[in-house]
Amino acid sequence: MNMSETDEVSEEILNAANAAFSNLIPEKSKKFYELTYRKFMKWRERKQCRSFNEDVFGAYFGELAKDKKPSTLWAQYSMLRAMLVNKNNIDISKYLNLRAFLKRKSDGYHPKKSNTFSKEQIIKFINEAPDHVYLLTKVVLVIGISGACRCDELYGLKLNNMENGENIIITLPNTKNKTSRKFVIPAEYVDLCRKYFALRPPALESSRLFCNYQSGKCTKQFVGINKISAMPKTIATYLKLRNPQEYTGHAFRRTSATLLVNAGGDIMMLKRHGGWKSSTVAEGYIDESLSARKDIANRLFIDKPSTSTSAVIDTGSSQLSLNKDTSSNNTYDKSVNIIGDNCTNCSITVNVFQK
């Protein structure tokens, strides 16, 4: 068999290959990818362009840049790149001038982000807002912040994603990054969540977790994603916060990440908590953290000289040195007894804590 015979591919194989390659486009947002591709192809037809060279894409994105934000341009570029590889076997990521143009458009641009709630504001809302009106909102708030949840993750939660035993454990099976996440509801809010779940009407057609709540009762209507995304604004309005419209559906996730970092969480902990694969996003939260800014300020302007004294305890065959940092109020018990028979080349560390 010669090479030309092996290069021949049947129509059946081509159709199978096209079907397989079409699955490379994310199913959840496939319609947006296809819409972006159709818009470009129609523009190309109007301009009577037959080529797919870099100049064509430069002209196209140049027009888009007149009224589109840099974040939108990058989203359009990403979707169009995937579709062109899939349908036309063209890789526009090789067009370096095009990428340079998009990067230049991003210079100085800061995307608008949702405002976040403080721990005090969260506690105030949960403790003071009346349950007969806001019980559902409280439960969504607790779950959303406990798991750093996106709106679509909250919307997609089902009964079988929740383990309601001694603790309430929730698993997010289908996240944006194709990985599952598991988290626990804080003990002080378990009863609040169970109060809502107990009101769930029996024999509902769906196993979705959140059903509508009005006047102290749950109905058979399920909560939509738009209502979930509007809940941060509802909370901000109740608390009389400034610009409540700036508390978007992403507020629960951003609040969760910010609270974790303010409590001393590092990048690895934050990435595990929110399911982020990229450190860039995690580092962004740390940059905006109030505790991180305070730590930097303290390191720059507050100098705490550390002087220490030491005491040596003779244990017969070995010695133990206790160091005291006089910049703190920590003290050690002078009656410490150490048994160190036959010890050679040993290092002993004693951590002394003051209550």
N, C-alpha and C positions, 0 to 999 in steps of 0.2 A: 504494500500500500504506500503510495507516494504522499508527499506533504500536502498537495492540493486536495486530496481526498479526505485527509484528516481535518483540514480546515473547514470543510463544508459542514454547516450546522443546520439541522432540520428546523422547520417552523415550530414544531412542538417544543424543541429545546429552547428556542428563542422566547417563546411565550412563557415557559417555565422560568427562564432567567429573568424576564421582565417582572414577573410576579414576585420572585424572590427579592429582586432589587428594590421593588416598590415598598417592601417592608422596612427598608432602611430609613424611611421617613417616619418620624414619631407619630404614632397613630392618634394620640391625643390632640395634636395640633396640625394634623395633616391637611385640613381644609385651609389653614392659613398659609401653609407652604404652597399649596396648589394655586391659591388666589394670588400670591406674590408672583409666582411664575407666569400666570396668565396675564397679569398686568404688564409684566416686562415684554412678553411676546407680542401683545397688542401694541405697545409703544413701539417696538421694533418694526412691526408691520406698518404703522402709520408713518414712521420715518423712512420706510423703504430700505431698511438695513438687511443685508443678507449675511453679514459677517457677525462673528462673536468675538471680535478682537477687543483689545483693551480700550481703544478709543470709544467704541460703542458703549461700554459700561461706564466710562468716564463721563460721557454726555448724559447717560441715563441718571446716574447718581448725582450729577451736577444739577439736574432739574429737581430731583427729589430734595436736595439740600436747601432749596429755596424756602421750603415751608415745613421741613421735617427736623425734629430734634436729632442730635448725634446718636442717641440711644436707639432711635427708630431706624436710622440709616444702617447701623450695625446689625440690627435685627433683620432688616430687609436683605442685607448682604449675606447673612448667614443662611437664611432660608433659600435665597436664590442660588447660592453656591451649591447647596445640597441638591436642589432640583435639577440644576444644569448638569451636575455629575451623573445624576440618575437617568435623565432623559436624553441628554445630548453628549454625554461623555466629555464634558468640558469642565476644567478646573480653574475657576477664576481666582483661586487663592494664589496662583502663580503670578497674577498681575500686581506687581509691586507698587507701581504708581497709583493704582486704584486704592490699595491699602494705605498708602502714604496720604492720599487725599482724605480718606475717612478719619485717619488719626489726626490730621491737622484740624479737621472740623470739630474734633472732640477736645481740642486744647481749651482749657479754662471752663469747660462745661461741668457742672455739678448737678447730677440728677436729683430731682426732688424726692425726698424720702418721707415716709410716714412718721408722725410724731410718736413718742413712746410714753407709757405710763410709768410713774414711780411706784415703788412698793407701797408707800403711804396712800397713794391715790387708789391703788387696787384694794387695799384693806378697807379703806373708807367706803368704797362703792359696795363691796360685799357685805359689810356690817350695817350700812345705813340704808341702802336702797331697798324698798319693800319687795318681799318675795312674790307677792301676788301679781306684781307687774314685771319684775326683772329676774325671776328665778332662772329662766332659760338663758338669759344673757350672762348671768353669773356663772352658770355651769360651763357655757362655751368659753368664757373668759378664763376660768380655772384650767380647763383642758387645753385651751389654746396656748396659754403661757407655760403650763407644765411640760408640754411637748414641743414648744417652738413651732406650732402648727401653721401651715398655710391655710387659706380659706378653702381651697379645694380638698385638702386633707381632712378638715373638719366636716365638710359637706359629705365626703365619701365614707365617713365612719359608720360601721354597722355593729349590731349587738355582739356578733361573734368576734369583734376586734377588742372586746372588753372582758377582762377577768375580774368578776365582782366577788372576791373572797374576803379574806382578812384585809387585804389592800385592794384598791382598784388599779389594775394594770392595763394599760391600753397599748395596742400595737398598731402602728401605721404600716399597712402592708405594701401599698403602692404609692411611693413618694416620687417626687420629680427626678431624683437621682437614681431611681431604680433599686433602691435599697430600703429595707424595712427599718423602722425605728420603734423602740419600746420605751415607755416611760411610766412613772407611778404618780398618782394623784396625792398631793400632800395630805397627811392624816387629818389635819384640822379642817379640810374641806371635803372629806369623804362623805360625811352625813349630808352636806348640802347637795352633792351630786346624787346620792341615793334618794333624797327627797324628791328630786325631779324625776328620776327613773321610775319611782314607785307610782307616779301619776300617768305613766304611759298606758294608753288604751290597749286592751287585750285584742288579739287576733288581727293585728294590722297586716296589710298586704305586703309590706316591705319590712326588711330588718334594719333599715336605716336608723341610726341612733337618735337623731334629733327630730322630734315632731313638734308642731306648733304649740305655743303656750299662751293662753289668754285668760285673764281674770281668775288665776289660781287653778286652771285646768288645762290638761293637754288635749289637743284635738287629733283627728285622724290625718290631718294635712301635715306633710313633712316640710321642714324648713329648707328654703332654697339658698343657693350660694350667695345671691344678692343680699338677702337678709343677714346672713352671717357676716358678709363684708361690711355691712352698715353698722354692726354692733359696736365697734370701737367709737364711732361718732356718737352713738346713743349714750355710751358710758361717759364720754367727754362732755356731752351736753348736760347730763345729770350732774356731773361734778362742777359744772360751770367753768370749764377750762377755756382758755383763749383759742380761737380758731378751731372749733371742734371738727370742721370739715377736713382738717389736715390729719385726723386720726383715721387712716384708711384700713382696709381689710388686712394689710400687712403689719398692722400695729401689734397684734399678739406675738407674732414671730420676732419682730424687732425688739419688743419689750422683753421677751424671754431671754434673748441673747444679751441685751444690755444689762439686765439684772444679774445674769450669770457672771459677766465680766466685772461688773462693779463689786461682786462678792469675792473676786479674786480668781475666777476661772481663767485658765490659760487657753492658748489657741487649740491645742489638741482636745481639751475638754469641750470647748465650744463647737468644734467640728463634729465631735461625736454626738453632742446634744442636738444640733440642728441638722445633722446629716450632710454637711457641706463637704465636698471633695476638694474644693479650692481653698487654699489658705488666704487668698486675697480678700475674699468676702469676710472671713473671720477676722483678719487684721483690721478691716474697716470698722468693725464693731469695737475692737480694742482701742483704735484711734479716737473713737467718739466717747469712750468710757470716761465718766467723771472721775472714778477712782484712779484711772491711769493718768489723767491730767494732774490730779492732786499729788500723785506719787512723783511725777516729774518735777512739779513745783517744789516739793519738799526736798528733793535731791539737789535742786539748784540753789535754794536759798536758806534751807534750814540745816545747820551743821550741828550734829550731836557728837561731841568728842567722847570717845569711849576710853575710859581708864579702867584697868583691871588690877585686882590683887589676887594672889595665889596662896594656897595653903597646901602643905605636903603632909600626907598621912603615911607614916611608916607602918607597913603591914608585915614586917619581918623579912620575907624574901622578896618583896616587891614594894613599890611606892605608888601612891595615887595622888595626882595633883588636881586640886579643885580650883577653878578660876571663877572669880566673881566680877561681873560687869557692873561697875559703879554708876553707869549711866542709866541703869534700871533699878527697880526696887527689889530685885530677886535676891534671896538669901539662901544659904545652904546650912544644913544642920551640922553643927560641929561634932556631933556624936556619931557620925557615920562610921560604921565598922566594915572593913573590907578584908576578906580572907583571900590571900593570894599566894598560897604555897606553890613553890616550884614554878613560878611564872617567869618566862623569859621572852623579851621582845613583844610584850603585850601592850595594847592600847585600850584603855577603858574610858568610855565616855559616859558621863553622868549628866542627864538632863534634869534640871531642877525647875519646877514650876511653882509659881506663887498664886495662891487662890485669892 
